[in-house]
Amino acid sequence: MDDLIHTVYILKCKDDTLYTGYTNDLEHRLQMHESGKGAKYTRGRGPFQVLFVEKFPTKEKAMKREYEIKQLTRKGKYQLIRDKLKEVMQYEHSKEL
């Protein structure tokens, strides 16, 4: 039984680039990025802003999604982020009704 939370995330770096990653402990992973011990790409590019988070029941599904996102253009990633934000806003609005 896999009780870990598998997460795919997109970070915006201080140089305005985007980094997409996978983790099963987002809080710890963000600390690693901030301390310069995360992915090689993110070293020296902090501080970071988390723009997108998606959770999955299995590592396989999360890794597949991470790969899909990494194939997107920068514009495509921002569209994905906007779409997710709209989804969240609609959900929050429907809870208020």
C-alpha distances in whole Angstrom, upper triangle without the diagonal:
4,6,9,12,13,17,20,23,27,29,33,35,38,40,39,37,33,30,27,23,20,18,15,17,20,22,22,23,26,27,27,29,31,32,33,30,27,28,32,33,32,34,37,37,35,35,33,32,29,30,27,23,20,17,14,11,10,12,14,15,16,18,20,21,22,24,26,27,28,30,32,35,36,37,34,32,34,34,31,31,34,32,29,31,33,30,29,33,33,30,32,35,34,32,36,37
4,6,8,10,13,17,20,23,26,29,31,35,36,35,33,29,26,23,20,16,14,11,14,16,19,19,19,22,24,23,25,28,28,29,26,24,25,28,29,29,31,34,33,32,32,29,29,25,26,23,19,17,13,11,8,7,9,11,13,13,15,17,18,19,21,23,24,25,27,29,32,32,34,31,29,31,31,27,27,30,29,26,28,30,27,27,30,31,28,29,33,32,30,34,36
4,7,9,13,16,19,23,25,28,30,33,35,34,32,29,26,23,20,16,13,10,12,15,17,17,18,20,22,22,24,26,27,28,25,23,24,28,29,28,30,33,32,30,30,27,27,23,25,22,18,16,12,11,8,9,11,14,14,14,16,19,19,19,22,24,24,26,28,29,32,32,34,31,28,30,31,27,26,29,28,25,27,29,26,25,28,29,26,27,30,30,28,31,33
4,6,9,13,16,19,21,25,26,30,32,31,29,25,22,19,16,12,10,6,8,11,13,13,14,17,18,18,20,22,23,24,22,20,21,24,25,24,26,29,28,27,26,24,23,20,22,19,15,14,10,9,8,8,9,12,13,12,14,17,17,17,20,21,21,23,25,27,29,29,31,28,25,27,28,24,24,27,26,23,25,27,24,23,27,28,25,26,30,29,28,31,33
4,6,10,12,16,18,22,24,27,29,28,26,22,20,17,14,11,8,5,7,9,12,13,13,15,17,18,19,21,23,23,21,19,20,23,24,22,25,28,26,24,24,21,20,17,18,15,12,10,7,7,7,8,9,12,11,10,12,15,14,14,18,19,18,20,23,24,27,26,28,25,22,24,25,21,20,23,22,19,21,23,21,19,23,24,21,23,26,26,25,28,30
4,7,10,14,16,20,22,25,27,26,23,20,17,14,11,7,6,5,8,9,12,13,12,14,17,17,17,20,22,22,20,17,17,21,21,20,23,26,24,23,23,20,19,16,17,14,10,8,6,5,6,6,6,9,8,6,9,11,11,11,14,15,15,17,19,20,23,23,25,22,19,22,22,19,18,22,21,18,20,23,20,19,23,24,22,23,27,27,26,29,31
4,6,10,13,16,18,22,24,22,20,16,14,11,8,6,5,6,8,7,11,12,10,12,15,15,15,18,20,20,19,15,15,19,19,18,21,23,21,20,20,17,16,12,13,10,7,6,4,6,9,9,8,11,10,6,9,11,10,9,13,14,13,14,17,18,20,20,22,19,16,18,19,16,15,18,18,15,17,20,18,17,21,22,20,21,25,25,25,27,30
4,7,10,14,16,20,21,19,17,13,11,7,6,5,7,9,10,9,12,14,11,12,16,15,15,17,20,19,18,15,14,17,16,16,19,21,19,19,19,15,14,11,11,8,6,5,6,8,12,11,10,11,10,6,8,10,7,6,10,11,9,11,14,14,17,16,18,16,13,15,16,13,12,16,16,13,15,18,17,17,20,22,20,22,25,26,25,28,30
4,7,10,13,16,18,16,14,10,8,6,5,6,8,11,11,8,11,13,10,10,14,14,12,15,18,17,17,13,13,16,15,13,17,19,16,15,15,12,11,7,8,5,4,6,9,11,15,15,14,15,13,10,11,13,10,8,12,12,10,11,14,14,16,14,16,15,11,13,14,12,10,14,15,12,14,17,16,16,19,21,20,21,24,25,25,27,30
4,7,10,13,14,12,10,7,5,4,7,9,11,14,14,11,14,15,12,11,15,15,12,14,17,17,17,14,13,15,13,12,15,17,14,13,13,10,9,6,6,5,7,9,12,15,18,19,17,18,16,13,13,15,12,9,12,12,9,10,13,12,13,11,13,12,9,10,12,10,9,12,14,12,13,17,17,16,19,21,21,22,24,26,26,28,31
4,6,10,11,10,8,6,5,6,8,11,13,16,15,11,13,14,11,9,13,13,10,11,15,14,15,12,12,14,11,9,13,14,10,10,10,6,5,5,6,7,9,12,15,18,21,21,20,21,20,16,16,18,15,13,15,16,12,12,16,15,15,12,14,14,11,11,14,13,11,14,16,14,15,18,19,18,20,23,23,23,26,28,28,29,32
4,7,8,6,6,5,7,9,12,15,16,19,18,15,16,17,14,12,15,15,12,12,16,15,17,14,14,15,12,10,13,13,9,9,9,6,5,6,7,9,12,15,18,21,25,25,23,24,23,20,20,21,18,16,18,18,14,14,17,15,14,11,13,14,11,10,14,14,11,14,17,16,15,19,20,19,21,24,24,24,26,29,29,30,33
4,5,5,5,6,7,11,13,16,18,21,19,16,17,17,15,12,14,14,10,10,14,13,15,13,12,13,10,7,10,9,5,6,6,5,7,9,10,13,15,19,21,24,27,27,25,26,25,22,21,23,21,18,19,20,17,16,19,17,16,13,16,17,14,14,18,17,15,18,20,19,19,23,24,23,24,27,28,27,30,32,32,34,37
4,5,7,9,11,15,17,20,21,24,22,19,19,20,17,14,16,16,12,11,14,13,17,15,15,15,12,10,11,9,6,6,6,6,8,12,13,16,18,22,25,28,31,31,29,30,29,26,25,27,24,21,23,24,20,19,22,20,19,15,18,20,17,16,20,20,18,20,23,22,21,24,26,25,26,29,30,29,31,34,34,35,38
4,6,9,11,15,17,21,23,26,25,21,22,22,20,17,18,18,14,14,17,15,18,17,16,15,12,10,11,10,6,8,9,10,11,14,15,17,20,23,26,29,32,32,30,31,30,26,26,27,25,22,23,23,20,18,21,19,17,14,16,19,16,16,20,20,18,20,23,23,23,26,28,27,28,31,32,31,33,36,36,37,40
4,7,10,13,16,20,22,25,24,21,21,22,20,17,19,19,15,16,19,17,20,18,16,16,13,12,14,13,9,10,11,9,10,12,12,15,18,21,24,27,31,30,28,29,28,25,24,25,22,20,21,21,17,16,18,16,14,11,13,15,13,12,16,17,15,17,20,20,19,22,24,24,24,28,29,28,30,33,34,34,37
4,7,10,13,17,19,23,22,19,21,21,18,16,19,18,14,15,18,16,18,16,14,14,10,10,12,12,9,11,12,10,11,12,12,14,17,19,22,25,28,28,25,26,25,22,21,22,20,17,18,18,14,13,15,14,12,9,12,13,11,11,15,15,14,16,19,19,19,22,24,24,25,28,29,29,31,33,34,35,38
4,7,10,14,16,20,20,16,18,19,16,14,17,17,13,15,18,16,17,14,13,13,10,9,13,14,10,11,12,9,10,10,9,11,13,16,19,21,25,24,22,23,21,18,17,18,16,13,14,15,11,10,13,11,10,8,11,11,8,9,13,13,11,14,17,16,17,20,21,21,23,25,26,26,29,31,31,33,35
4,7,10,13,17,17,14,16,16,13,12,15,14,11,13,16,14,15,11,9,11,8,7,11,13,10,11,12,10,10,10,10,10,12,14,17,19,22,21,19,20,19,15,15,16,14,11,12,13,10,9,12,12,12,10,13,13,10,12,15,14,13,16,18,17,18,21,22,22,24,26,26,27,30,31,32,34,36
4,7,10,14,15,12,15,16,12,12,15,14,12,15,17,16,16,12,10,12,10,10,14,16,14,14,15,12,12,10,10,9,10,11,14,15,19,18,15,16,15,12,11,12,10,7,9,10,7,7,10,11,12,11,14,13,9,12,14,12,12,16,17,15,17,20,20,20,23,25,25,26,28,30,30,32,35
4,7,11,11,10,13,13,9,10,14,12,11,14,16,15,14,10,9,12,11,11,14,17,15,15,16,13,13,11,12,10,10,11,12,13,16,15,12,14,13,10,9,11,10,7,9,11,9,9,13,13,15,15,17,16,13,15,17,15,14,18,19,17,19,22,21,21,24,26,25,26,29,30,30,33,35
4,7,9,8,12,12,9,11,14,13,12,16,17,17,15,11,11,14,14,14,16,19,18,18,18,15,16,13,14,12,10,10,10,10,13,12,9,11,11,7,7,10,9,7,10,12,11,11,14,16,18,18,20,18,15,18,19,16,16,20,20,17,20,23,21,21,24,26,25,26,29,30,30,32,35
4,5,6,9,9,7,10,12,11,12,15,16,16,14,11,11,15,16,15,17,20,19,18,18,16,16,13,15,13,11,11,10,11,12,11,9,12,12,9,9,13,12,10,13,16,15,15,18,19,22,21,24,22,18,21,22,19,18,22,22,19,21,24,23,22,25,27,25,26,30,30,29,32,35
4,6,9,9,8,11,13,13,14,17,18,19,16,14,15,19,19,18,20,23,22,21,21,18,18,15,17,15,12,11,9,10,10,10,8,12,12,10,11,14,14,13,16,18,17,18,21,22,25,24,27,24,21,23,25,21,20,24,24,20,22,25,23,22,26,27,25,26,29,30,28,31,34
4,6,6,6,9,10,11,12,14,16,17,15,13,14,18,19,17,19,22,21,19,19,16,17,14,17,15,12,13,11,12,13,13,12,16,16,13,14,18,17,15,18,21,19,20,23,24,26,25,27,26,22,24,25,22,21,24,24,21,22,25,24,22,25,27,25,25,29,29,28,31,33
4,5,5,6,9,10,10,12,14,15,14,12,13,17,17,15,17,19,18,16,15,13,13,10,13,12,9,11,10,13,15,15,14,17,16,13,14,18,16,14,18,19,17,18,22,22,24,22,24,23,19,20,22,19,18,21,21,18,19,22,21,19,22,25,23,23,27,28,26,29,32
4,5,5,6,9,10,11,12,15,14,12,15,18,18,16,17,19,18,15,14,13,13,11,14,14,12,14,13,16,18,18,17,20,20,17,18,21,20,18,21,23,21,21,25,25,26,24,27,26,22,23,25,22,20,23,24,20,21,24,23,21,23,26,24,24,27,29,27,29,32
4,5,5,6,9,10,11,12,11,10,13,16,17,15,16,18,17,15,15,14,15,13,17,16,14,16,16,18,19,19,17,20,21,17,18,22,21,18,21,24,22,22,25,26,27,26,28,27,24,25,27,24,22,26,26,23,24,27,26,24,27,30,28,27,31,32,31,33,36
4,5,5,6,9,10,11,9,7,9,13,14,12,13,15,15,13,13,12,13,12,15,14,13,15,14,16,18,18,15,18,19,15,16,19,18,15,18,20,18,18,22,23,24,22,25,24,20,22,24,22,20,23,24,22,22,26,25,23,26,29,27,27,31,32,31,33,36
4,5,5,6,9,10,10,8,10,13,13,10,12,14,13,10,10,8,10,9,12,13,12,15,16,18,20,20,18,21,21,17,18,21,19,16,19,21,19,19,22,22,23,21,24,23,19,20,23,21,18,22,23,20,21,24,24,22,25,27,26,26,29,31,30,31,35
4,5,5,6,9,8,8,11,14,15,12,12,13,13,11,11,10,12,12,16,17,16,18,19,21,23,23,21,24,24,20,21,24,23,20,23,25,22,22,26,26,27,24,27,27,23,24,27,25,22,25,27,24,24,28,28,25,28,31,29,29,32,34,32,34,37
4,5,5,6,5,5,8,11,12,10,10,12,13,11,12,11,14,14,17,18,17,19,19,21,23,22,20,23,23,20,19,23,22,19,21,24,22,20,24,25,26,24,27,27,23,24,27,25,23,26,28,25,26,30,29,27,30,33,31,31,34,36,35,37,40
4,6,5,6,4,7,9,9,6,7,9,9,8,9,8,11,11,15,16,16,18,19,21,24,23,20,23,23,19,19,22,21,17,20,22,19,18,22,22,23,21,24,24,20,21,24,22,20,24,26,23,24,27,28,26,28,31,30,30,33,35,34,36,39
4,5,8,8,10,12,12,8,8,9,9,6,6,7,11,12,15,17,17,20,21,24,26,26,24,26,26,22,22,25,24,21,23,25,22,21,25,25,25,22,25,26,22,22,26,24,22,25,27,25,24,28,29,26,29,32,31,30,33,35,34,36,39
4,6,7,11,12,13,10,8,9,11,9,10,11,14,16,19,21,20,23,24,26,28,27,25,28,28,24,24,27,26,23,25,27,25,23,27,27,28,25,28,29,25,26,29,28,25,28,31,28,28,32,32,30,32,35,34,34,37,39,38,39,42
4,6,8,8,10,7,5,7,9,8,10,11,15,16,19,21,21,23,24,26,28,27,24,27,27,24,23,26,25,21,23,26,23,21,25,26,26,23,27,27,24,25,28,27,25,28,30,28,28,32,33,31,33,36,35,35,38,40,39,41,44
4,7,8,10,9,7,10,12,11,13,14,17,17,20,21,21,23,23,25,26,25,22,24,25,22,21,24,24,20,22,25,23,21,25,26,26,25,28,28,25,26,29,27,26,29,31,29,29,33,33,31,34,37,36,35,39,40,39,41,44
4,6,8,7,7,10,11,11,12,12,15,14,17,18,17,19,20,21,23,22,19,21,22,18,17,21,20,16,18,21,19,17,21,22,23,21,25,24,21,23,26,24,22,26,27,25,26,30,29,28,31,34,32,33,36,37,37,39,42
4,5,6,7,11,11,12,14,13,15,15,17,17,17,19,20,21,23,22,18,20,21,17,16,19,18,14,16,19,17,15,18,19,20,19,22,22,19,21,24,22,21,25,26,25,26,29,29,28,31,34,33,33,36,38,37,39,42
4,6,6,9,10,12,15,14,17,18,20,20,20,22,23,25,27,25,22,23,24,21,19,21,21,17,18,21,19,16,19,20,20,19,23,23,21,23,26,24,23,27,29,27,28,32,32,31,34,36,36,36,39,41,41,43,45
4,6,8,8,11,13,12,15,16,17,18,19,21,23,24,27,25,22,23,23,20,18,20,19,16,16,19,16,14,17,17,17,16,20,20,17,19,22,21,21,24,26,25,26,29,30,29,31,34,34,34,37,39,39,41,43
4,6,5,7,9,9,12,13,15,16,17,20,21,23,26,25,22,24,24,20,19,21,20,16,18,20,17,15,18,19,18,16,20,20,17,19,22,21,19,23,25,23,24,28,28,27,29,32,32,32,35,37,37,38,41
4,5,7,10,11,14,16,18,20,21,23,25,27,29,28,25,26,27,23,22,25,24,20,21,23,21,19,22,22,22,20,23,24,21,22,26,25,23,26,29,27,27,31,32,30,33,36,35,35,38,40,40,41,44
4,6,9,10,14,16,19,21,22,25,27,29,32,31,28,30,30,26,25,28,26,23,24,26,23,21,24,24,23,20,24,25,22,23,26,26,24,27,29,28,28,31,32,31,33,36,36,36,38,41,40,41,45
4,7,8,11,13,15,18,19,22,25,27,30,29,27,28,28,24,23,26,24,20,22,23,20,18,21,21,20,17,20,22,19,19,23,22,20,23,26,25,24,28,29,28,29,33,33,32,35,37,37,38,41
3,5,9,11,14,16,18,21,23,26,29,29,26,28,28,24,24,26,24,21,23,24,21,20,23,22,22,19,21,23,19,19,23,22,20,22,25,24,23,27,28,26,28,31,31,30,33,35,35,36,39
4,7,10,13,16,17,21,23,26,29,29,27,29,28,25,25,27,25,22,24,25,22,21,24,23,22,19,22,23,20,19,23,22,19,21,24,23,22,25,27,25,26,29,29,28,31,34,33,34,37
4,7,9,12,14,17,19,23,26,26,24,26,25,21,22,24,21,18,21,22,18,18,21,20,20,17,19,20,16,16,19,18,16,18,21,19,18,22,23,21,23,26,26,25,28,30,30,31,34
4,6,9,11,15,18,21,24,25,24,25,24,20,21,23,20,18,21,21,17,18,21,19,19,16,17,18,14,13,17,16,13,15,18,16,15,18,20,18,19,23,22,22,24,27,26,27,31
4,6,8,11,14,17,21,21,20,22,21,17,18,20,17,15,18,18,15,16,19,18,18,15,17,17,13,12,15,14,10,13,15,13,12,16,17,15,17,20,20,19,22,24,24,25,29
4,7,11,14,17,21,22,21,22,20,17,18,19,16,14,17,17,13,15,17,15,16,13,14,13,10,9,11,10,7,9,12,10,9,13,14,13,14,18,18,18,20,22,23,24,27
4,7,10,14,17,18,18,19,16,13,15,16,12,12,15,14,11,13,16,14,15,13,14,13,9,9,11,8,6,9,10,8,9,12,12,11,14,16,16,17,19,21,21,23,26
4,7,10,14,15,15,16,14,11,13,15,11,11,14,14,12,14,17,16,18,16,17,15,12,13,14,11,9,12,12,9,10,14,13,11,15,17,16,16,20,21,21,23,25
4,7,11,12,12,14,11,8,11,12,9,10,13,13,11,14,16,16,18,18,18,16,13,14,15,11,10,13,12,9,12,14,12,12,15,17,15,17,20,20,20,23,25
4,7,9,10,12,9,7,11,12,10,11,14,14,14,16,19,19,21,21,22,19,17,18,18,15,14,17,16,12,15,17,15,14,18,19,17,18,22,21,21,24,26
4,6,7,9,6,6,9,10,9,11,14,14,14,17,19,19,23,23,24,21,18,21,20,17,17,20,18,15,18,20,17,17,21,21,19,21,24,24,23,26,28
4,7,9,7,8,11,12,12,14,16,17,18,20,22,23,26,27,28,24,22,24,24,20,21,23,21,18,21,23,20,20,23,23,21,23,26,25,25,28,30
4,5,5,6,9,10,11,12,15,16,17,19,21,22,25,26,28,24,22,25,25,21,22,25,23,20,23,25,22,22,26,26,24,26,29,29,28,32,33
4,6,5,6,9,10,10,12,14,15,16,18,20,24,24,26,23,21,24,24,21,21,25,23,21,24,26,24,24,27,28,26,28,31,31,30,34,35
4,5,5,6,9,10,11,12,14,15,17,19,23,24,26,22,21,24,24,20,22,25,23,21,25,26,24,25,28,29,27,29,32,32,32,35,37
4,6,5,6,9,10,11,12,14,16,17,21,22,23,20,18,21,21,17,19,22,20,18,21,23,20,21,25,25,24,26,29,28,28,32,33
4,5,5,6,9,10,11,12,14,16,19,20,21,18,16,19,19,16,17,20,18,16,19,22,19,20,23,24,23,25,28,28,28,31,33
4,5,5,6,9,10,10,13,15,18,19,21,18,16,20,20,17,18,21,20,19,22,24,22,23,26,27,26,28,31,31,31,34,36
4,5,5,6,9,10,11,13,17,18,20,17,16,19,19,16,18,21,19,18,21,23,21,23,26,26,26,28,31,30,31,34,36
4,5,5,6,9,10,11,15,16,17,14,12,16,15,12,14,17,16,14,18,19,18,19,22,23,22,25,27,27,28,31,32
4,5,5,6,9,10,13,14,16,14,11,15,16,12,14,17,17,15,18,21,19,20,23,25,24,26,29,29,29,32,34
4,5,5,6,9,12,14,16,14,12,16,16,14,16,19,18,18,21,23,22,23,26,27,27,29,31,32,33,35,37
4,5,5,7,11,13,14,11,10,14,14,11,14,17,16,15,19,20,19,21,24,25,25,27,29,30,31,33,35
4,5,5,9,10,11,8,7,11,11,9,11,14,13,13,16,18,18,19,22,23,23,25,27,28,29,32,33
4,5,8,9,12,10,8,12,13,12,13,16,17,16,19,21,21,22,25,26,26,28,31,32,32,35,37
4,7,9,11,9,9,13,13,12,15,17,17,18,20,22,22,24,26,27,28,30,32,33,34,36,38
4,7,8,5,6,9,10,9,12,14,14,15,18,19,20,21,23,25,26,27,29,30,32,34,35
4,5,5,6,9,10,10,12,14,15,17,18,20,21,23,24,26,27,29,30,32,33,35,37
4,5,5,6,9,10,11,12,14,15,17,19,20,21,23,25,26,27,29,30,32,33,35
4,5,5,6,9,10,11,12,14,15,17,18,20,21,23,24,26,27,29,30,32,33
4,5,5,6,9,10,10,12,14,15,17,18,20,21,23,24,26,27,29,31,32
4,5,5,6,9,10,11,12,14,15,17,18,20,21,23,24,26,27,29,31
4,5,5,6,9,10,10,12,14,15,16,18,20,21,22,24,26,27,29
4,5,5,6,9,10,11,12,14,15,16,18,20,21,23,24,26,27
4,5,5,6,9,10,11,12,14,15,17,18,20,21,23,25,26
4,5,5,6,9,10,11,12,14,15,16,18,20,21,23,25
4,5,5,6,9,10,10,12,14,15,16,18,20,21,23
4,5,5,6,9,10,11,12,14,15,17,19,20,22
4,5,5,6,9,10,11,12,14,15,17,19,20
4,5,5,6,9,10,10,12,14,15,17,19
4,5,5,6,9,10,10,12,14,16,17
4,6,5,6,9,10,11,13,15,16
4,5,5,6,9,10,11,13,15
4,5,5,6,9,10,11,13
4,5,5,6,9,10,11
4,5,5,6,9,10
4,6,5,7,9
4,5,5,7
4,5,5
4,6
4
